[in-house]
């Protein structure tokens, strides 16, 4: 069965104080539908990726709430897997098509974070960790900082090398009109920024953001209707222990290795076949490790390859995060996994404007929850 | 953050068995921007400790100096007040680690 993307749309990401969660969702869904040429009544079901609406907004039952904004009383499901909620929603939506239950569904990722204080956000995000981590006074940057320490020691990587991840993604962000941050930064800016959890500094960390993204996917044969169909040729999910400290390695995420290995096999592709990837760079260290776990770089060389420009637009081989990634485009946690798909669809259609990866045919989305406790990998093909 | 008395009571049984157990630092970081309830202790290290029984634990390091932040440093599990509670919350004691 072939799964195609009919329409895709992401809202502006950022501090959207004048927009409600309902309005954000409506904007993403309406525009994705418009792009697909379908009406709400032609959608069989709605899948929603969201992490924090229950904790921050005291709003559960999100599926029922959001079908009101869709304008069609279809079956609706809210799917949660921390920051991988979007990727998980898409995976479940694809499974429903493969099962034959539905033919055409809408997948929405949404998060509204900036309505709440930093302390509320810090606590809410730590709900993705374990009791042991919370009682240790660890924060999310803290958990990734432990990985960064291990990585830097093991592979003799400098803080400046890691800073290059943020510098690259901010450069890409300058080319994306929907990015939260559209200004460049330097290695010195990263090094000067406030320490959050050693060795991670403020500019090693993705921001707190609002945003929504939606895609319409179908199992119907659409070649006649749509000149440039984008296929989703692999969708895989894998998990790992909830706590970082229970793992054998702090410098590789086995969930990512497992899900991507399966995805490459399903797609019949190798890592070197990927032209463009959207990577879950919640912290600079995350992208360095991800490019190794995905097979783009040799173990221990991920950060240095990024520093050399191998993942940068217009000069790299496998371009990572042309959208600006989580760091510059923003990280509304439940929306991120779907935004990655929207970005890849635009790239493969050749509609990415100033940040177009020339000749992009195959794209990979890497969406991670918690400290690598869950990973969703999708491969898209033109 | 209000602690559930039941949850705390259930957890305490295990906490008591850990006091005095030793291990070595496997990895460390210093938390500089914590949650509000840990704010008065910041900056503080969080360490992953390889315990003598082979299990890994994560915990806060107390009574520390910069020279203690090295991999392989021996630490011992001690009982300490966890964080700053809300006025009508239970005072929570938990395992933290102290350099030896």
HADDOCK unambig.tbl for C-alpha pairs under 7 A between the chains (distance, minus, plus):
assign (segid A and resid 119 and name CA) (segid B and resid 35 and name CA) 5.77 0.50 0.50
assign (segid A and resid 119 and name CA) (segid B and resid 36 and name CA) 6.11 0.50 0.50
assign (segid A and resid 122 and name CA) (segid B and resid 35 and name CA) 6.15 0.50 0.50
assign (segid A and resid 123 and name CA) (segid B and resid 35 and name CA) 6.47 0.50 0.50
assign (segid A and resid 132 and name CA) (segid B and resid 58 and name CA) 6.67 0.50 0.50
assign (segid A and resid 133 and name CA) (segid B and resid 58 and name CA) 6.43 0.50 0.50
assign (segid A and resid 136 and name CA) (segid B and resid 46 and name CA) 6.67 0.50 0.50
assign (segid A and resid 136 and name CA) (segid B and resid 58 and name CA) 6.28 0.50 0.50
assign (segid A and resid 136 and name CA) (segid B and resid 59 and name CA) 4.27 0.50 0.50
assign (segid A and resid 136 and name CA) (segid B and resid 60 and name CA) 5.03 0.50 0.50
assign (segid A and resid 137 and name CA) (segid B and resid 38 and name CA) 6.64 0.50 0.50
assign (segid A and resid 137 and name CA) (segid B and resid 60 and name CA) 6.54 0.50 0.50
assign (segid A and resid 138 and name CA) (segid B and resid 46 and name CA) 6.47 0.50 0.50
assign (segid A and resid 139 and name CA) (segid B and resid 34 and name CA) 6.43 0.50 0.50
assign (segid A and resid 142 and name CA) (segid B and resid 29 and name CA) 6.72 0.50 0.50
assign (segid A and resid 142 and name CA) (segid B and resid 31 and name CA) 6.11 0.50 0.50
assign (segid A and resid 145 and name CA) (segid B and resid 29 and name CA) 6.30 0.50 0.50
assign (segid A and resid 146 and name CA) (segid B and resid 27 and name CA) 6.39 0.50 0.50
assign (segid A and resid 146 and name CA) (segid B and resid 28 and name CA) 6.04 0.50 0.50
assign (segid A and resid 146 and name CA) (segid B and resid 29 and name CA) 5.80 0.50 0.50
assign (segid A and resid 150 and name CA) (segid B and resid 27 and name CA) 6.88 0.50 0.50
assign (segid A and resid 195 and name CA) (segid B and resid 32 and name CA) 6.70 0.50 0.50
assign (segid A and resid 196 and name CA) (segid B and resid 31 and name CA) 6.54 0.50 0.50
assign (segid A and resid 196 and name CA) (segid B and resid 32 and name CA) 5.16 0.50 0.50
assign (segid A and resid 196 and name CA) (segid B and resid 33 and name CA) 5.46 0.50 0.50
assign (segid A and resid 197 and name CA) (segid B and resid 29 and name CA) 6.24 0.50 0.50
assign (segid A and resid 197 and name CA) (segid B and resid 30 and name CA) 5.29 0.50 0.50
assign (segid A and resid 197 and name CA) (segid B and resid 31 and name CA) 4.58 0.50 0.50
assign (segid A and resid 197 and name CA) (segid B and resid 32 and name CA) 5.60 0.50 0.50
assign (segid A and resid 198 and name CA) (segid B and resid 29 and name CA) 5.33 0.50 0.50
assign (segid A and resid 198 and name CA) (segid B and resid 30 and name CA) 5.33 0.50 0.50
assign (segid A and resid 245 and name CA) (segid B and resid 48 and name CA) 6.25 0.50 0.50
assign (segid A and resid 245 and name CA) (segid B and resid 56 and name CA) 5.97 0.50 0.50
assign (segid A and resid 245 and name CA) (segid B and resid 57 and name CA) 6.41 0.50 0.50
assign (segid A and resid 245 and name CA) (segid B and resid 58 and name CA) 6.42 0.50 0.50
assign (segid A and resid 246 and name CA) (segid B and resid 56 and name CA) 6.21 0.50 0.50
